[in-house]
Amino acid sequence: MDLGPLRDSRDFRLLFASGVVTMFGTFLTLVALPLQMKELTGSYLAVGLVSVAEFVPMVVCGLWGGAIADALDRRKIILYTEIGLCVTVLILTVNALLPDPQVWVLYVVGALTAGLGSLQRPSMEALMPRVVRHDQLGAAAALAGFRWNLGAIVAPGLSGVIAATFGVAAAYGINVVTFLVSLLLLLLVRVPPQSQDAPPASIEALAEGVRYAVRRPDLMGTYLVDIAAMVFAFSTALYPFLADELGVPETVGLFLSASAVGSLIASVTSGWTAHVHRQGLGVIVAAVVWGVAVAVAAVMPTVWGIFACLAVAGAADMISGVFRSTIWNQTIPDELRGRLAGIELLSYTSGPMLGNARAGLMADVGGTRFSLGAGGLLCVGAVAAMAALLPRFRQYDARTDEHALRERARREALSET
């Protein structure tokens, strides 16, 4: 794995460390909140409605967060939303310590947390190219993926142990501490604000970002291929049923972790991606591998065969993410990065949700393995169609693309001044 961004950029090291600390604390709350809801209500529906309460703020604030990321100081947005997230977890802590904790608080704070997190993410994404050298943006994306995947494997288990052993109030309290540590690290980040002539956040500003994306087929390809891959082949909703059919229901956790294991391996060995310049084609190939791996998993007769296929799918998804992030960070103008990050957040969150809905509907028609296999094959077909319809995306080359060359020249001029 290329560690260049960590070696060369003090601000990237601070952001990376802040992300590690915050991620662990966030997993504490992600585990503790539904656990507390279950303890208070004993209702499957009540627990499921937590995600429903989070969805609308996540989508709306993600888009609006992109607009304000281009209009205001991104570093300040990150700091203010981090303070807000800390306050929301503090409210959960106080509520958990009450003799009679209130259920409505969990819904309200869950929605607030999702909204604040979605407001913050576009600014965090847009800030990255300002703290990392142009030629290290792919490596920075791989390091961010490594951090997330390692956390996705380790943090949920530790969070579950803490919440079950010491109680949800202790889990929330530790999360408050992690936010305070993260805030100290973020305060040390020194990044100059973007241009002062940025347009104010508005619906028109959001529309301008959408128009820019639509005018660039190479950029639209990164969104459309990812959405197609997720809608047709994302199938985590099927894993409990698949484990039951194999007669080993306890392996559902193994299936859920397989993708993260594959992604982690891919990120650790991702140094080769720095030598790839046809990132559009790389996204297409990775998405096809993702679909094929899911389709093959449908015919695997053993737990470990399915695990291996899902791990390969996770690795392919990770590589696709590295290439997509590289295209975004190397070609999108600084004044539009926030809004485009908001659009990316929308595609990133909607795809898996629609994919699980698709998986459930197809499973009702033909069963678990039919849904898994047909979804993988449909993914391959949809990605092939996108590749045919978007030749500029398929032919994208960072060495010759006008947007990449313009952005590289702009960054070189800034570094000289």
SVG drawing of the C-alpha trace seen along z (x, -y; Angstrom):
<svg xmlns="http://www.w3.org/2000/svg" viewBox="-43 -37 50 65">
<polyline fill="none" stroke="black" stroke-width="0.4" points="0.0,0.0 1.3,-3.4 1.8,-5.4 3.0,-8.5 0.1,-10.8 0.7,-9.9 4.4,-10.6 4.2,-13.8 1.1,-15.6 0.7,-16.7 -2.9,-17.7 -3.8,-14.4 -2.2,-12.6 -4.4,-14.7 -7.6,-14.0 -6.7,-10.3 -6.2,-10.0 -9.4,-12.0 -11.3,-9.6 -9.9,-6.5 -11.0,-7.9 -14.4,-9.1 -15.1,-5.8 -14.7,-3.7 -16.9,-6.0 -19.5,-6.1 -19.7,-2.3 -20.3,-2.4 -23.4,-4.4 -24.5,-2.5 -24.5,0.7 -25.8,-0.9 -28.8,-2.8 -30.7,0.1 -29.7,2.3 -31.3,-0.3 -34.3,-0.6 -34.8,3.2 -34.4,3.1 -36.9,0.4 -39.6,1.6 -38.9,5.3 -40.3,4.4 -38.6,5.3 -40.6,2.6 -39.4,-0.1 -35.8,0.9 -36.3,0.8 -38.0,-2.6 -34.7,-4.0 -33.2,-3.6 -36.4,-5.1 -36.0,-8.2 -32.4,-8.6 -33.0,-8.2 -34.6,-11.6 -32.2,-13.8 -29.3,-11.8 -30.4,-12.5 -31.5,-16.1 -28.5,-17.1 -26.1,-15.3 -27.2,-17.4 -27.3,-20.6 -24.0,-19.8 -22.5,-19.7 -23.8,-23.2 -22.5,-24.8 -19.2,-23.0 -18.6,-25.1 -20.0,-28.3 -18.4,-28.3 -15.1,-27.4 -15.0,-23.6 -12.8,-23.3 -15.3,-25.3 -18.2,-23.2 -16.3,-20.0 -15.6,-21.5 -19.1,-22.7 -20.7,-19.5 -18.3,-17.5 -19.3,-19.6 -23.0,-18.9 -22.4,-15.2 -20.7,-15.3 -23.7,-17.1 -26.1,-14.5 -24.2,-11.6 -24.1,-13.6 -27.9,-13.8 -28.1,-10.0 -25.8,-9.5 -28.0,-11.7 -31.2,-10.0 -29.7,-6.5 -28.8,-7.5 -32.4,-8.6 -34.5,-6.3 -37.0,-6.1 -35.2,-6.7 -37.4,-8.1 -37.9,-6.3 -38.7,-9.4 -35.2,-10.8 -33.6,-7.9 -35.6,-8.7 -34.9,-12.4 -31.3,-12.1 -30.8,-9.4 -32.2,-11.7 -30.1,-14.6 -27.0,-12.4 -27.6,-11.2 -28.3,-14.8 -25.1,-16.2 -23.0,-13.4 -24.3,-14.0 -23.7,-17.7 -20.1,-17.0 -19.1,-14.4 -19.1,-16.5 -16.8,-19.0 -14.5,-16.2 -14.4,-14.7 -13.9,-18.1 -11.1,-19.0 -9.0,-16.0 -7.5,-17.2 -6.3,-20.4 -4.2,-18.4 -2.8,-15.7 -0.6,-16.0 -2.3,-15.5 -0.4,-12.3 -1.2,-10.8 -5.0,-11.2 -5.4,-7.5 -3.2,-6.4 -5.2,-8.7 -8.5,-7.1 -7.0,-3.6 -5.8,-4.6 -9.3,-6.0 -10.7,-2.7 -8.3,-0.7 -9.2,-2.8 -12.9,-2.2 -12.6,1.5 -10.4,2.3 -12.9,0.4 -15.8,2.3 -14.2,5.6 -12.9,4.7 -15.1,1.9 -18.6,3.5 -17.4,6.5 -15.7,4.3 -18.7,2.0 -21.0,4.9 -18.9,6.2 -18.7,2.7 -22.5,2.1 -23.4,5.5 -21.0,5.6 -21.0,2.0 -24.4,0.8 -25.4,-1.6 -24.8,-4.7 -21.1,-3.7 -20.9,-3.2 -22.4,-6.6 -20.1,-8.1 -17.0,-6.7 -18.3,-8.0 -18.4,-11.5 -14.8,-11.2 -13.8,-10.0 -15.5,-13.1 -13.6,-15.4 -10.3,-13.7 -11.3,-14.1 -12.1,-17.7 -8.6,-18.4 -7.1,-16.8 -9.3,-18.7 -8.4,-22.0 -4.8,-21.4 -5.6,-21.1 -4.5,-24.2 -6.1,-24.5 -6.7,-27.8 -10.3,-28.5 -11.5,-28.2 -12.1,-31.2 -14.1,-34.0 -16.2,-34.6 -18.0,-31.2 -21.7,-31.4 -24.0,-31.2 -25.6,-27.9 -28.9,-27.7 -31.1,-25.4 -29.6,-27.1 -26.1,-26.3 -27.2,-22.6 -28.6,-22.6 -25.4,-24.0 -23.5,-21.1 -26.0,-18.6 -25.7,-20.3 -21.9,-20.1 -22.1,-16.4 -24.5,-15.7 -22.3,-17.5 -19.4,-15.2 -20.2,-11.6 -16.9,-10.4 -18.1,-11.7 -21.6,-10.4 -20.2,-7.0 -18.7,-6.8 -22.1,-7.3 -24.2,-5.2 -21.9,-2.2 -21.8,-2.2 -25.6,-2.5 -26.1,0.3 -23.7,2.6 -25.3,1.9 -28.9,2.1 -28.5,5.5 -25.9,7.2 -26.0,5.8 -27.8,8.5 -26.9,8.4 -30.7,8.8 -30.4,12.4 -27.5,13.5 -29.7,14.6 -31.8,16.8 -28.7,18.1 -27.2,19.1 -30.4,20.9 -30.6,22.8 -27.1,24.1 -28.1,25.2 -25.6,22.9 -27.5,19.8 -24.6,18.6 -22.6,17.9 -24.6,14.9 -22.0,12.7 -19.3,14.3 -21.2,13.5 -21.7,9.9 -17.9,9.5 -16.7,11.2 -17.0,8.0 -15.1,6.0 -12.3,8.6 -11.9,8.6 -11.9,4.8 -9.3,4.7 -7.0,7.0 -7.5,5.0 -6.7,1.7 -3.5,3.1 -2.3,4.3 -3.5,1.3 -0.1,-0.3 -0.5,1.0 -3.5,-1.3 -1.1,-4.3 0.2,-3.0 -3.3,-2.8 -4.3,-5.8 -7.4,-4.4 -9.5,-4.6 -12.8,-4.6 -12.0,-1.2 -10.8,-0.1 -14.2,-0.9 -16.0,1.0 -13.7,4.1 -14.0,4.0 -17.9,3.7 -18.0,6.7 -15.8,8.7 -18.2,7.7 -21.2,9.0 -19.5,12.3 -18.3,13.0 -21.9,12.5 -23.3,14.7 -20.7,17.5 -21.6,17.2 -25.1,18.3 -24.0,21.7 -21.4,22.3 -22.4,25.3 -20.3,24.5 -20.0,21.6 -16.4,21.0 -17.0,21.0 -19.6,18.3 -17.4,16.4 -14.5,16.4 -16.8,15.2 -18.2,12.4 -14.7,11.4 -13.7,11.2 -16.7,9.0 -15.7,6.7 -12.2,6.4 -13.6,5.5 -15.8,2.9 -12.9,1.4 -10.8,1.1 -13.7,-0.5 -14.0,-3.0 -10.3,-3.9 -10.6,-4.5 -13.8,-6.5 -12.4,-8.7 -9.3,-9.3 -11.4,-10.5 -13.4,-12.8 -10.4,-14.3 -8.2,-14.7 -10.8,-16.3 -13.5,-18.2 -12.8,-21.9 -12.3,-22.9 -15.3,-25.3 -17.7,-22.4 -16.2,-19.6 -18.7,-19.9 -21.8,-19.7 -20.4,-16.8 -19.5,-15.0 -23.2,-15.5 -24.3,-13.8 -21.8,-11.0 -23.2,-10.6 -26.7,-10.2 -25.6,-7.5 -23.5,-5.8 -26.4,-5.6 -29.3,-4.9 -27.7,-2.0 -27.4,0.5 -30.9,-0.3 -32.5,0.3 -30.3,3.4 -31.6,5.0 -35.2,4.1 -34.5,5.7 -33.0,8.8 -36.0,9.3 -38.5,9.0 -36.6,11.4 -36.2,13.9 -39.9,13.9 -40.3,14.9 -37.5,17.5 -35.8,18.0 -32.5,16.9 -30.0,18.3 -32.0,17.3 -32.1,13.7 -28.3,13.8 -27.3,15.3 -29.7,13.4 -28.7,10.1 -25.0,10.8 -25.7,11.5 -28.0,8.5 -25.1,6.4 -22.7,7.6 -25.2,6.9 -26.0,3.4 -22.4,2.5 -21.6,3.7 -24.5,1.5 -23.2,-1.5 -19.7,-0.9 -21.2,-0.8 -23.3,-3.9 -20.6,-6.0 -17.5,-5.7 -15.9,-8.8 -16.0,-7.1 -14.7,-3.9 -11.8,-5.7 -11.0,-8.1 -7.2,-8.5 -5.8,-10.7 -2.7,-11.5 -4.8,-13.1 -8.1,-14.1 -8.7,-17.9 -10.2,-18.1 -7.4,-16.2 -4.7,-18.2 -6.5,-21.5 -6.8,-20.5 -3.2,-19.4 -2.0,-22.7 -4.1,-24.6 -2.7,-22.7 0.9,-23.2 0.3,-26.9 -1.1,-27.1 1.9,-25.1 4.3,-27.6 2.5,-30.6"/>
</svg>
